[in-house]
Amino acid sequence: MEFGIDIMRVDIDVRTDIIEEIYKSGDLKFVEKYLNEIDAKLKNKILEDEYKNGNEELVYKNFDKLSNGDLKDKIIKQKWDKRRFRILI
């Protein structure tokens, strides 16, 4: 059983490295397709970078995959503030 778990960890590490290189090359469609197949650290980095770059559509589509609580809270608060502002106007 332990051997199987170790192989799974190595497999995730390899996929994470590959997806990271593909992300650096700019192929977001491929990265998005395999976002569930990588470790949480890289997944959060990609989604946070894309949010900062203005790619909100990608982040919103994959919001459930985001495990960075601070970024989630920031996005929710920002959307709430925008909505509240529109209601006031």
C-alpha positions in Angstrom: 0.0 0.0 0.0 2.8 2.4 0.9 4.6 1.8 -2.4 1.4 2.7 -4.3 1.0 5.9 -2.4 4.7 6.8 -3.0 4.2 6.2 -6.8 1.1 8.4 -6.8 3.1 11.2 -5.1 5.8 10.9 -7.7 3.2 10.9 -10.5 1.7 14.1 -9.2 5.1 15.7 -8.9 5.9 14.8 -12.5 2.6 16.1 -13.8 3.0 19.2 -11.8 6.5 19.9 -13.3 5.2 19.3 -16.8 2.1 21.5 -16.3 4.3 24.2 -14.8 6.5 24.3 -17.9 3.5 24.3 -20.2 2.0 27.2 -18.2 5.3 29.1 -18.6 5.0 28.6 -22.3 1.5 30.2 -22.3 -0.8 27.3 -23.2 -3.6 28.1 -20.8 -6.1 25.8 -22.5 -4.0 22.8 -21.8 -3.2 23.9 -18.3 -6.9 24.4 -17.5 -7.8 21.0 -18.9 -5.4 19.3 -16.4 -5.7 21.7 -13.5 -7.1 19.0 -11.2 -4.1 16.8 -11.9 -1.4 19.0 -10.2 -0.6 19.8 -6.6 -2.5 22.5 -4.8 0.5 24.9 -4.5 0.9 25.2 -8.3 -2.8 25.3 -8.9 -3.2 28.2 -6.5 -0.2 30.0 -8.0 -1.6 29.7 -11.6 -5.1 30.9 -10.5 -3.7 33.7 -8.5 -1.4 34.8 -11.3 -4.2 34.7 -13.8 -6.5 36.7 -11.4 -3.8 39.4 -11.1 -3.4 39.4 -14.9 -7.1 40.0 -15.3 -8.1 36.6 -16.5 -11.1 36.5 -14.2 -13.0 34.1 -16.5 -10.5 31.3 -15.9 -10.4 31.9 -12.1 -14.2 32.0 -11.8 -14.6 28.8 -13.9 -12.1 27.1 -11.5 -13.1 28.8 -8.3 -14.0 25.5 -6.7 -10.4 24.2 -7.4 -8.8 27.2 -5.5 -7.7 26.3 -2.0 -6.1 29.6 -1.2 -8.5 31.0 1.3 -7.1 34.5 1.2 -7.6 34.8 -2.5 -11.0 33.3 -2.4 -12.0 35.8 0.3 -10.5 38.7 -1.7 -12.4 37.7 -4.8 -15.7 37.3 -2.9 -15.2 40.6 -1.1 -14.3 42.4 -4.3 -17.4 41.1 -6.1 -19.6 41.9 -3.2 -18.3 45.5 -3.0 -18.8 46.0 -6.8 -22.4 44.7 -6.5 -23.1 46.8 -3.5 -21.7 49.9 -5.3 -24.0 49.2 -8.3 -27.0 49.0 -6.0 -26.2 52.3 -4.4 -26.0 54.1 -7.7 
